[in-house]
Amino acid sequence: MIRRDFIRAGAGAALSTALRGQQGSAPQATDRDTIRITVNDVIVPVTVTDDKGRFVTNLVKEDFHIFDESREQRINFFSHKQEQPVVIGFLLDQSNGMKIHWAKYQEAVTELMLNLLPLEKQYSGYLITFGNQAELVSDTNKDSEKMVEKVRKMKPGGGSALFDAIYMACTSRKTVQGEPYEPRRVIIVIGDGHDTSSKKTLKEVIEIAQRNLVTIYAMSTVAFGFHTDAEDNLTEMTNQTGGKVETPLNNIYKDISGYLSTPSDDGNYALAVGTGGYTAEISSSIFRSVASLSGEITEQYVMRYTPEVADKGSDRQFRRIKVTIPSLPAAVVRYRPGYYPFGVPQGTK
């Protein structure tokens, strides 16, 4: 009998999908040398939710089936324990669009940092801001308090170099011994997905994230039920790396009496921006998203298999994977859609 325990989103578990292409930290190389690392094991973290969005826990290895290029693989490692080592990059939008709810997002980022980096040895993080350009504000470390202090002093304004920030997170910060397997690599983007200043493209940063085994999550700052084309950038990046987008400010006002529905005598809305019901709903929705992202990162089903990979002499060969749970046909299973059998060519001065 398969045990199926359900935990409400925000209290429980989850995931991303990371794939192992490197053993520990990448070795150094000269300007003229490159290092190419071949996948030995494929690491597949998986999120499972029911049809109501509740996390499914207490599944066992036999419940999962993994396919590599349509060929079923033998799972040789399975884990579902908490407190797994992780390196988390916090990428914070500093463009003009953040000004309206900046105080709320400062609180959200602070909560994420303190929850996900509890000053224990298995957790590390770093902070990158992106306005007109990307900036590594705090390199990889275990001290969330110092990063929180930097966030408290920030004031948004300017353009948005989102893609450059993601590229920087994948290539230009201090690594931790054992990456990307233990600890695994995660990025959390807080912003609306628009990019006005980057030299890199969306396609380039998705590939560099896939090659560096990074899972991207996002908290969208798009509000009032609107949708922008830029928000599709967040969706594409998270889908292609095994993460997801939280949208705390979309459609949260429909149950607040008066807002966008009942005009007052002078023609304005009865519930104005900044009044009690409005601000309370914003705060609660943002912190539900914080709890959900925290659950995604702190608990995972993690599996590993050793694939048969034919070396075709091309580091652009992308292999697709599929994860199924036949006993739970209605479940939503989220994981990275594939991996590159070859690591990123590394070159450092």
C-alpha positions, 0 to 999 in steps of 0.5 A: 500500500502506498502512503499518500500524505498531503501537506498544504502548500507553504508548510511542506515540501518540494522541489526543483530538478538538478542534474549532476554534471560535476564532481565537487568544485570545478578545477582551475584552468589557464586562459588557453585551457578548458575543462569538460566534465562528463555526467556520471550520475543524473540527479533528479529532485522532484516535486509532487502535488495533488490536484489541489496543489497540496504537496504529496509526501512519504512516497517511496522509490518504487513509486517513481519511474525515470526515463532518459530519452524514452528509456527507463532507468534504474534508480540507484539513489533515493532520498526524501530527507529535510535539511539537504545542503543548498546554495541559494542565490537571491536575485533582487530587482532594483528597477523603477517597477519595484517602488510601489511595493518595495517595503513589502518585498524587502520584508519578503526577501528578509524572511526568505533569507532568514528561513533558508539560511539559518546559520548552519553549515549546510546552507550558503547564499549570495545576493545579486541586485540588478538595476541598470547593471547586475552587481554581486552585492554579497558573495557566497557565505553563510551569514544571512544577517549581513545580507539582510542588512544590505537589503534594508539599505537598498532603494530601487530605481533605474532599468533592469539587467535580469539576464546578466544577473542570472549569468553572473549567478552561474559564472561569477561567484565563489563556489562551495566544495561539493557543488552542484550535487551537495550542495545543490544550486538554486536561484530565487528571482524577485522581480517582474521578469522584464529586462532592459539593460542586459548584454545576455539573452534569455536563451543564453541564460537558460542554457548556462543555468541548465549546464550549471545545474541551477534550478530557478524559482521566481516571485513575480512582482506583477500586480493587479491581475495584469499580465506582461510579456516580460512575465513570460521570461520568468515562466520560461526560465523556471520551467526549463530548470525545474522551478516555478513562479509564485505570483502573490499580487495577481488576483488577490483583490477579488474578495476585498469588497469595494476594490475595483468594483464599488465606486464611491460618490466622487468616482474613486474606488471605495477601497483605496490603495494603502487602506487596511484591507488592501495592505493586509491582503498584500502582506498575507499573499506575499508571505504565503508565497515566501512559505511556498518557496521555502517549502519547495527548497527545503524538502525534496524527493531526490533520485539518482541514476547512471545513464548510458550516454553516447558521446557524439562529440558535441557539448550541445547534446541535450538529453530529455528526461521524464518522471512518472508516478503510475500509482498517482495518475492525477498528481502534478510532478515537476522536475527539470526537463533534461540535462547536458551530458557535458559540463560547461567549458571552464576557463579562469585567469 
